[in-house]
Amino acid sequence: MYADNTLTPKEATRLCALGMLSAEAMPYADLANGVRHFISHVMGPSLDVLGTSIELLKYEGLVHPVAGDSNGDRLEITAKGRAELIELLGANIRASENDLNKLIVALKFRFLDLLDGPGRAHQIEMLAHAVDSEMARLEALRDHHGTDGGHLIEWLDREIESLARRRDWLEAKLSRI
């Protein structure tokens, strides 16, 4: 993890793979294709993220072949892998909007049900805090350039409005947990 306890691209890939295996054992090829499909559709193709090998998960003892599988290609998550999954799900969120952060948020929502109620609530609160930070940053920029007028202010207003809607949605979601 980065120093601020946020996920690196490699860890985002690990989260995706371990989360998928937490639902069911699957062949190596299906896991690799599923990880590639999800990540590519959320943030586009990225060698930083997709370059991580699933073989490394096997080497580290986070996954292993299903016992009794005659081909030995179906993988399942280990207890160590489940612990790693929960740790990765608990990582902080950066306030900035970028493709990696978008992927991490999508992964958190995809696997949110793997956490208990307080864990889910904590994640939603963390996401809401990131939205608040992003809004504050854009509002400060808007205040600084407020007299400039023009297209920048229109764009900032649209971005701030979008973040406010996201914050309202997160608050409503938190109240349902």
N, C-alpha and C positions, 0 to 999 in steps of 0.2 A: 504494500500500500504506500501511497505517497505520505509525506510527513503530516498532512492534515487529515489522515485516516480516510482518504477517498481512494477509490479503486483505480488501478492502472489498467491499460487496455488488456493486458494478459489476464488480470483478475476478473475483468468483465466477461471474458471468454470462459474462464473457469466457472464463474457463477452461472452462466447460461448452460454449460454442459452438465454441471452437477445438479442444477435445478431440473433439467430434463430427465436425468437419471433418477431423481428422487421420486418421480411419478411411476417409472417402470424401467426395467432392464431393456436394453435395445442393442442391436448390432452396431458395431463400431461405425460402419458406413452411414447408418441412419442417424446416429448421434452427430457425426461430422457434418452431414448434410443439414440436419436440423439446426445446428449451431450456426452454420454458414447462412442458411436461409433467414433466420431471425435477425442476426446481426446485419446482414446486407440490406434487409428491408427496413431496418430502423435507421441505420446511419450510412448506408452505402458500403461498397467494398472497401476494405481497409487492411493492408498488410500488417499494420501494427496490432490489430485485433485478431484477424483471422490467421496470423502466422503461428499462433500457439498450437502445439501438438497435443492431441488427446493422449498420446503415448506417455507424455510427462505425467498425466494424472494417474496412469497405471504405475509408473515408476515410483511416484510419491505415495502410493497406497491409498489414494482417494477413490479409486475404482478398481475393480478386478473382474476377470471373466466369470460368468455365471457357472457355478459348480454343476457338473454333469452335462454341460452343453457340449455336444459331440464336436462341433466346429470350433468352439472356444472363442467365437467372435462376439458373442453377446456380452455386454458389460453391465455391471450393476454398481451402485454407489456403496461404499463401505461406511462403517461407523465414523471413521476418521474423515471421510468425505462429507458426511452429513454435518459434522462439527465445522468443517471448513465452509460449507454452504451457509450455515447460520451466521458464521463470522463475516462472510462476504456480504450477506444480506444486511448486516448491521452497519456497514460502512457509511461514512458521511456522504453528503451530496454537496457538490460545489454549487455556488449560487449562479455562476455564469452559464449561459446557454452555449453549448457546443455539441458536436455530434457524439462524443464519448459520454457526456453527461446525459444526453437524451437516451442513449442506449442503457445506461445504468438505471435511469428512472424507469424505463420500459421493463427492464429485468426485475426491478423491485416490485413493480405491479404484477408482473407475470407470476412471480413466486411469493407474493405477499401472504398467501394462505398457508405457506409452510411455517409461518411464525404464529406464536400464540397471540391472544388478544392484546395484551400490553405491548408485545413486540410490534404488532401491526400498528397500534396507535402511535408508538414512538416513531415508526417510519413515516407515517402521515404527517406527524408534527415536524419531523426533520425536513420533509419535502415542502411543507408550508413555510418553514423558516427560510429555506433557500429561495422560495418565491418572494418572500418579504425582502430579502437582501437584494435580489435582482431588481425588484420594484424601486427600492430606495436608491440604488445606483442609477437607474434610468431617470427617476424623478430629480435627482441632483443634477444630472446632465441637462434635463429639460429646464430646470431653474436657471442654470448657468447660461443657456442659449435661448431663454424665453423671449428675449427681445429681438432675436434674429429673424423670427418668423420663418415662413417657407416650409419646405418639404421635410426638413429634419424634425420640426416640432410635430407635424402631422404623423410622421412615422413613430416618433416617441410616444405620442398619445395613443396610437393604435397598439403599440407594444405594452404600454402600461395597462391599457384596458384589457388586453388579453391576459396579462398576469393577474389582474384583479379577478377576472372570471375564474382563472385556475385556482386562485386562493379561496374563492367562495366554494368551488367544487370540493377542494380538499377539506375545508371546514365541514361541509355537509357530510362528506365521507367519514370524517373523524367522528362525527356525532352518531353515525350508524354502527361504529365498531364497538 
